[in-house]
Amino acid sequence: MQETQRRRTGVGTGTVSLLVIFTVLCLATLALLSTSTAASNRRISQRSVQNTIQLANVQGQAAQKLAQLDTALLALPKTEDDAQYYTQALQAAKNLGCEGDAAQNTVWFTLPITETTTLITKVQLLPPGSDTRYQMVEQSSQITGEWSPEQGGILWPG
Amino acid sequence: MKNKYSGLAFLAELLINVAVFSAACAILVGVFSDASLLAKKTTRESLAMAELYTLTEIIKAEGEDALPGAAVQADGSLLLTYTEDWRQSSQPAAYTITLQLTPTAQKGGTLTDIVAVANTQTGEEICRLQTAHYRQNE
C-alpha cells in the first residue's frame, strides 16, 4: 500500500503574522524618522528666520543712528578748514557713541544682533561742501563670540 | 477534522492580520501626513522670509520704484503676488507680500520705516520683517 504523502504546500500558520509584524515595524520606523526629520528641519528653519528678523531689526536701528549722525554733522558750524571740520565731526560722532579714525576720517559703530554676532556700520566722512556728509563704507555682521574647541576626542592620526 | 480546524485557524489568523495591518496603516498615514505638512510649512516660511529680506534690500538700494509688478494699494502700501513656488505672478495668488513704507523727514535726509508682511491666500500671516533705511539729502 502506498501511502500518499501529502505534501504540505502553501504558507505556514505563523508566516503571514511574521510578515505583517515586520511590515508594520518598518512602516512605523519610517514614519517616525520622517516626523523627526521634519521637526528637526523646522527647528533649524525657525532659527534662521529669527536670525533674519533680528538682523533686519538691527539694520533699522543702524539707520536711525546714521540719521542722528547726519543731523549732528549738519549742526556743525561752517568752516573752510577741513582739518577743523573733521576734528569736530569725529567729536560729534563720539558723542553719539561711535568710534572714529582721525587718520582715515572714518566713523563706525557696532550694534548687537545676537549674543555672538554684531552689526558693524562704517562710514567715510566727506569734506565740507560735498553733496552728502558721509559715504557708507561697510555694513556687515561679525562674529564676536569665542569658539571654544571641545577637549578630548579621538582624531585619526592619518 | 484536524484539517478543518487548521484551515479555520489560518483564516482567522489572516483576518486578524488584515485588521491589525489596516489599523496600523490608518495611524501611520496620519503620521506621514503630519510630517509632510510640517515640511511644507517649513519650506513656506523659509522662502517667504528669503523673499521679504530680498525685497527690503532692493528698496534700500534702489527705492520702491525698483519693484516691478508692485501694485499700490489705497493705504499707500505695495502689494506683490506670488505663485505656489514663490514666483512673482499677477495671476490669482497663492501668497502675497505687503510692503508698508513710512518715510519720516529728518534734518539731513529721509528715514523710511519698512514693514514687510507675507500672507497666504486666506490672509494668514506667514512671517513679518521690520527694518529701516536712511537716505541723505543731496
Interface residues (C-beta under 8 A of the other chain):
Chain A: T13 G14 V16 S17 V20 T23 V24 L27 A28 A31 L32 S34 T35 T37 A38 A39 N41 R42 S45 Q46 S48 V49 T52 I53 A56 N57 Q59 G60 Q61 A63 Q64 L66 A67 D70 T71 L73 L74 A75 D131 T132 R133 Y134
Chain B: S6 A9 F10 E13 L14 I16 N17 V20 F21 A24 C25 L28 V31 F32 D34 A35 S36 L38 A39 K41 T42 E45 S46 M49 Y53 T56 Q106 K107 G108 G109 L111 D113 I114 C127 R128 L129 Q130 T131 A132 H133 Y134 Q136 N137 E138
